């Protein structure tokens, strides 16, 4: 899982306190004191009905989507840390969500789609994946922030037609980029392990960013993080929310916001219940 989700070497878009909460678990995996138990998936899971809206299962939702009746609203849940690939013991990855969304586009019975989001953010490329498929939409796609929608969970869905928060205590924002590197050299030395790296003669810049950072020079990694932040994170939000942001730049600092301030800045469109959002979706042409 650590390799699959680039936990130690990837670029992440997460609310800082959520990162801290996961550190003990990640550390226990690295030490081998914690193992993951894969969760069994339901192969014939059904959608949960709420009036004209149907909540799609996190896994194996294709059959549920195919069987939705005419004039339906499909609700796709996004819960926990966002990842590109499916998790061993958590929510489905954004590749699976994207496939569900494309199936909703192809189903004429589905009038619109709503993502119900409770996430502190996650893997950067997961946000790119879902953002690209939202941009292909042929019917309305809304984002509903149930409690938390920070960093990747905001950026990935910033291109939806409307973004609503469930109540005034919903937390969003934290729009920024973080990259973490781990130095195991001292731990390995204590265990009697000495690693020697031999690079090809032409590979003079291979791994240069990490080697420099481990020696206290963060400028190369800083440039990588800044490039991603400027050209994907900030550019995405500024483009998709241009009409509501009205030139406001306060959100660019990565600060975390409650829904009323996010509404004031133009990051969300309203504070509404899920039921009201479904009604609005049903009224869309």
N, C-alpha and C positions, 0 to 999 in steps of 0.2 A: 504493500500500500504506500509506503514512504516513497518508493521509486515511481509508482504509477501516478501519484498526485504531485510529484516534484516538491515534496514538503521541505526538503533541505536545500534545494538549489533553484527553485522556481521563483517567479515574481508573484507576489500576493497582494491582494487588495482587501484588507480586513480591518475592522474596527479594533483598535489596539487592546482594549480590555479582553476581547474575545481571544486574541492571540495569547495573552497571558494565561487565560483559563486552560488552553490546550497544551501549554508547555509541559506540565507534569506527565501527561499521558504520552506525549511524543518522547520525552526522556525515558519513560519506562519501556517503550518499544525499542529504543536504541540500546538500552541495557539488556534487553531480552527478558525482562521481568513481566512483560505484558504481551499477551497474544490476542489476536482478533478472532472472534467467532463469527463466521459468515451466517447471515440471516437467510432463512428459506424464503423464496419468492412465491407468491401466489400466481399460478399460471392462468387462472380464469377469473381474476379479480374484476369486480363490477364497479361501476361508477356510483357514488353516493349522491342521491337526488336531493336538491334543495329548490323546490319549485321548478322553474325552467332551467335551473343551473345544475350541472353535474360535476362533482369533484372526481377527477380522474386519479386512479391509483398511481403511486410513485413508480411502480414497476409493472411491466406487462399491461400497460394501459391501452394498447392498440385495439384490442377487442372491444373494450368499453367505448372508445371513441367511435369505432365503426358502427356501434349499435345505438348511438344517441338518436332520439326522435327529432322530428322537424322543429325548427325554431329554438334550438337548444343553445345554452351558454356552457362552454367547457371551462372548468376551473382546474388549472394545473398547479399543484402545490410546489413550493420551493422552500425547503426546511433545512436548517442547520448550515454547515459550511458548504459553500458551492465548490464543486469539483468538475473537471472536464469529463472524467469517466465515472461510471457507477461505483459506489462505495461498498465495501464488504459488509458494513453494518450501519448504514445510514441512507440518506436520500439518494435518488438516482442522479447521475451526472447530467451536465448540460447537453451532452450529445444525445442522451435519451430524451431529455425535455424538448430539444430541438426537433427530433424525429416525431414526437407527439404533436408539436405545433404544426409541422408540415402536414401531418395527417388531418389535423383540424382544418387547415386551409383547403384540403382536397374534399372534405365532406360537406356537401351542400346543405345538410341538415343543421350544421353548426353556424349560428348567426354571428357569434363573436367568441373571443377567448379572453380569459382573465387569469393572470398569474397571482396566486395568493402567497405572499412572501413573508417568511420569518427567518431571516438570515443575517449574520454579521459580515457577510462577504466571503471571500475565498480566493481560489486560484484565478489568476488574471486571465488566462486563456479561456476559462469557462465563460467569462463575461463576453469575450469576443465572439465565441460560438453562438450564444443565444442572441446576442445583439444583431448578428448578421442575419439570422433567420427571422427575427422580428421585422427587420427591414424589408423582407420579401412578402409581407402580408398582403392578402387580398380581401381581408375583412378586419373589423376593429379588434385591436389587442390592447387590453387595459392591464395596469399593474395595481394591485391592492396590497398595501403594506399593513400586515396584521399586527405586528408589534415592533420588529426591528428589520430594517432594510438598509444596511450600511455598505459603503465601499463597493465591492464587486456586485453586491445585491442591489445597489442603486444604479451603478454604471451600466450593468448588463441590460437593465430594463428601462433605462432613461429614454429610449426611443419609442416607448409605447404611446398610443394615442392619448391616453389620460393616465395620470398617476394619482391615486387617492390613498390617504392614510385612515386607518380605522378610528382613531381617536387622538386627542391632543397629547397623549403620552407615548405615541409611536416615536421611535428613535430612528433617525436616518442621517444622511450626510457621510462624514468620514471619507470624503472623496479624495483619495490619495494612494500612493504606491509605497510598498515596503519590500525589501529583499534582505534575507538573513543568510549568513554563512556560518558554518560550524568548524571550530578548530579542535581536532581530537588528538593533536600531537602529544600533549603532556599526558593525557590519559593513556595513550598507547605506549609511551615511554615507560610509564609506571608498570605496565603489563609486560615489558620487555620486547615490545614490537617497535622496530625502527623502519619507517618507510623511506625508500629511496626512489625518486622519480627521475627517469631518463627520457629526455625529449629528443625528437629527431632534429637534426642540425638545422633544417629549414623552419622548424616550429618555434621561432623566437618569441612569438606573441601568444602562443597557446597557454591558456589558463593565467594569463598575465594579470587579469583583474583580481582574481582570487589571491594569487601569490602576493600581489601588492597590498591587498587589504589585510592579509594575515601578518604583514610586516608593518602595518599601521598607516598605509597610504590608501585612502578610500576614494581617491579622485576618479579612478577608472570605473569602479562600480557605481559611484555617484552619477557619472555621466550616463551609464546604462539606465539607471532608475529614472533619471530626469527625462531622458529621451522617451521612455515608455509613458511616463506620467504626462508629459507635454503633448505627445502625438496621439495617444489613445485616450487616456483617462480624461484629461481636461478638455481635449478637443471634442470628444464624444458628447459630453454633457453640454458644452457650449453650443454645439451644433443642434442637438436634438431639442434643447430647452431654450433656444435663442429667443423665441417670442415671449416666454414668461420670465426669463432672467433679466431681460431688458438692460443688458450691459453690466449687471451686478457681478462682482468678482469675489465677494466675501466667502463663498463656498469653496474657493480654490485652495484654501489653507488646510483643508482636511479636517476641519472641526466637526464635531458631532452635534446634531440638532434635534430638538423636539419638533413635532409636526407643525405647530403654529409658526415657528420661526422659518421652517422649511417652506411653508406656504407663503410667508411674507417675502422670502427671497426668490420665489418662483420655481423651486425645486419640485414641488408637488402642485396639483391642481385644486385639491379640495380635501376636506376631512369629512368622510362619509362612511356609512355602514356598508357591509358587503351586500346586503339586500338592496340598498339604493343603487349601488354600482351595477348590480345585475339588471335593475330596471332601466338604467341609463343605457346599458349595452343593448338591451332589447329594443330600445327606441332608435338605435343607430340605423342608418340607411345602408 
